[in-house]
Amino acid sequence: MAQKVAQGVAEKKRGRRGPGSVIGSSAAGCICAFLTIFGVGGEAFSRLWRLGFVASFCTKLSDTVSSEIGKAYGKTT
């Protein structure tokens, strides 16, 4: 943590995540899911909402996995 502070890349709250982090990470995917469930925009938009849902969660998953790999192996991943 001291090294991160010295480099100016330390996270707020010492890296702890709160409800805001969860909401921020999942909001786009959840909105797309609800739009699909309620059929907003008809069949044409249903495919778009599904794509948005998948893209949102794939992006978050890839970010999380890369962070965990970085923690496990260090340096360059």
N, C-alpha and C positions, 0 to 999 in steps of 0.2 A: 504494500500500500504506500509506503514511503517513497518508493521509486516512482509510482504513478503520480503521486502528488508533486514530486520534483519535476517530472516531465510535463505536468499540467494536463494529464489525461485521466485523473481520478474521477470516479463517478460520485454523484451526490449521495449522501447518506451511507457512505462506505460501500456502495454497490447493492444495498438492500432494495428490494422491489416492493412496491405497495400496490394497493388496488388500482391506482391510476395507470400503472404499468400494464396490468392485466387488461384493463378496459381499452387502453390505447392499442395494445397488440392485437386484440380480437375484434375491435369495433367494425372494421371494414368487412371482415368475413361474416360476422353476425348480421350486419345490415343486408349483405347480399343473400344470406340464407333466408332471412325473413321476407325479402322481396320475392325470392323464388317460391317460398311456401304460399304466400298470399297472391301469387300470380300477377304481380304488378307489371304492366306493360305487355301482357299476353305472352304467347309462345315465343315470339321473336326476342323479347327481352329476357325470357327465362334462361336461355342459353348464356346470355351475357352475365346474368347474376350468378349462374353456376360457375362460370369461368372466373368471375371476381372472387367467389368464395374459395375456390381451389387455389388461385394465385395468392390470395392473402395468407392462407395458412401454409402454403409451400414456402413463401418468403420468410415467414416467421420461423418455421421449422428449420430451414437452411441456416438462418442466422443463429439459432440456438445450437444446432449441431456443430457449426463451425466454431462457436465459442467454447463448447465443451471439448472439442478436439484440440483447440488452442491451449486450454487449461491442462489437458492430459499430456500433450507432447511438447508444449512450449515453443518458443521461437517462431519460426515461419510455418504456417500450415497451408 
